[in-house]
Amino acid sequence: MSSAALSKSEQAHAFLSERIAAGSYAHGERIVLGRVAAELGMSVVPVREAVRRLEAEGVVTFQRNVGATIASIDPEEYMHTMQTLGVVEAAATALAAPLLTPEDLREAHRLNEEMRAGLEDFDPQRFTDLNAALHRVLHGRCCNPHLSDLVERGWARLDRLRRSTFAFIPNRARSSVEEHDEILRLIEERAGYEAVEQAARRHRWNTLAAFQEAHAAADSPENRQTT
């Protein structure tokens, strides 16, 4: 749908959603409605409606005497989700590995190369979308439907917690691509279940560790004093 077909509120919602996903707003940063309205060439009313919608989606919170701010990631909930997803997705990937077709592997390599190509002109939301697509290829042929369901539930929970982890930890992106290379190498060499499972689980938990390190640094007394 073209922007001309969208209402002003929908245009403002799309604009803010893209900015938030790209990391243009930091967690806890205030959204200045008048500034956004001026940038979009509209009144404050549709921008306020868009922000209310983002609040309902859990992306924005309202604070008394402050206004609308970007919702912070709950670090404990994120940790629990990533730990669980690391276990179930790694198992699903290891079970799927011997069932992947040559076409599956070519698609996985294509997605990872697209991610690698995007490292220079980095778009965190695009990188996140490609990352999700690659992982769905890797665990997509898991022969255990109950395990596959747990993986999809984990991804859905993760999506509710954040739009793009890589907007918060962009330096993690290059390592993530290299770890995909290693997982694909193990699969193509017909490595056993344990080797693939451990590599996939380590990959997920490395992202968690990078997030926790960045969150701790951002929440340090020194950083709080300068914001």
N, C-alpha and C positions, 0 to 999 in steps of 0.2 A: 504494500500500500504506500502510495506517495505521501510526502509530508503535507501536500495540499489537501489530501482527503482526510487528514487527521484533524480533530478539534485542537484548539490551542492548548487545552489541558493535556491532551495526548501527546502533542508535540513537546511540551515542557517535560512530561514524564519520560519520553524517549530520550530527550537531551540529557536530563539528570541521570537517568539509568546508565547511559553510555559513559558519562563523565565518572560516575562512581565506579563502574566496572573497570574503567581504564586506570583508576587510581589517582585521578585528578583531584579528588577530595580525600584527605586523610581521615582515618577513623577518629571520631570526636570533633571533626571540623564543622563549623557552623555554616549553614546555607543561607546566604543573604538573598532574600526573595527579590528585593528591588534590583539587585545587581543582575540576577538571572533574568528577570523580566526585561531589563534594558538590553541585555545581550540578545534576547530572542525577539525584541521589538514588540512586546505585548504588555498588558497590564499585570499587576501583581496577582489578581484574582485567579487566573488559570494556573499560575505557578504554585499558588497556595494549594489549589485542588490537587495538583500533581504531587506535591510534597505529602499531603494527607494520604494519598494512595501509596506512596513509598513507605509511609509509616505503617499502613496496614500490611504491607509486604514484609515488614521487619527490617527494612533497609535504613530507615530514618527514625530517630526518636525526638520527642519534644521535651525540652527542659525549661522549667519555669525561669523567667528572666533571661533566658538565653535564646530560646527558639528552637528551630529545627537543626539537628546535628546528625552527622553520619553515624549510624549505629556501630558500635565496636563489636568485634568478634569475641564471643565468650570463650576465653582460652581453655577453660576446663572442658566445656562441651566439645570444642574442636578437638582437643586431645583425645577424649573418649571415642569420638567418631573416627578419627584417623587410626587410632590403635585397633579398633574393631575392624575397620575396613582393610587395614593392613593384613590382618589375619585371614579374613574370609576371601578377599580378592586374590591374595597370594595363593591360597588353596585352589580357587577357581581357575586361576591362570595356569597353575601346574597341572591340573586335571585336563584343561583344554589344550595344552601344549602339543601333545602327540596327535591331536585331531585337527590342528590348523592346516589348511590347504596352502599350496603355493600362492594362490591368489590372496589369501588372508595375509600371508607374510609380505607379499609385495605391497599390499595396502598399508600394513603397519610401517614398513620402511618408508613408503611415500609420505605418510603422515609425520613421521619423525623427521624426515628431511625437510618438510615444510616448516616444522617447528624450528629446526636448526637454521633455516634460511631467515626466519623471523627474529633471530636473536639480535641482529644489528639494529633494525628499526622496530623495537620491541613494542608489541601490542598485547598487554597481559590478558585481555579477554579473549582475543583470537588464539593466543597460545593455550589458554585454559580449555577452549572448545576443542582444539586439535588434540590436546592431551586426553580429554575425555573420550574422544573418538578412537584414539589409538588403544586405550585400555579396554574399550568395549570390543575391539577386534581381538585383543589378546585373551580375554576371558570368555569371549562370545560363544565358543563351542564347548563350554563346560558341560559335562554329561550329568551333573547333579542339579536338578531344577531348584531344589531347596537352597542350595548354596548360591546359585545365580540370583535367586530372589533376595537373599541377604545382601549380596553385592549391590544390586540395584537400589535397595532400601538405604544402604550406606551412602551411595552417591547422591540420592535424593536429599538425605539429611545434610550432607556436606554442602549441597547447593543452597539449602535454606540458611546455612550459617554464613556463607560468603559468596560473593559473585566471582571473585578471582583471587585465589591465594597468591598468585604470581604478581598481582599488583602490590602486595605487601612485602613479598620476598623475591623481587625480580632477579637477584643474584643466584637464586636457586635454579633458574631456568636452564642454564647451560649444563649443570650437573645432571639435571633430570633427563635431558636429551642423551647424554652419555650413558646414563644408567639404562635407558631404553635400548641403546645399542647392545649393552651387555646381556639384557634379558633376551633380546632377539637372537643373539649369538648362541646362547645356551639352548634356546628352543631349536634353532636350525642344526645344532650339533647333536640333537637328541639327548641332551643331558637328562639325568634322572629327575624324578618328582622333587626330591629334596633340594637339588641345586636350583631349579627354577623357582620353587616356592620361597626359598631363602632370599634369592635375588629380588623377587617381586615384593616380598615383605620388607626387606631392607630399603628398597626404593621408596615405598610409602612412608616408612618411619623416618627416613632421612629428610623428607619434606616436613614432617611434624617437628623434627629437631630444629630445622632451619627457622620455622615459624616461631617456635618457643624462644629461640635465641633472639630473633628480631623483636618479639613482643617484650621480652625482658629488657632489651636495650631501650626500646621506645618508652617503657614504663619506669625507667630509672629516674632517680631524683634529679640528676643533672639535666636530662631531657625535659622533664616536667617544668623545671625552672626556666627553660628557654622558650617554652611555647606559651 
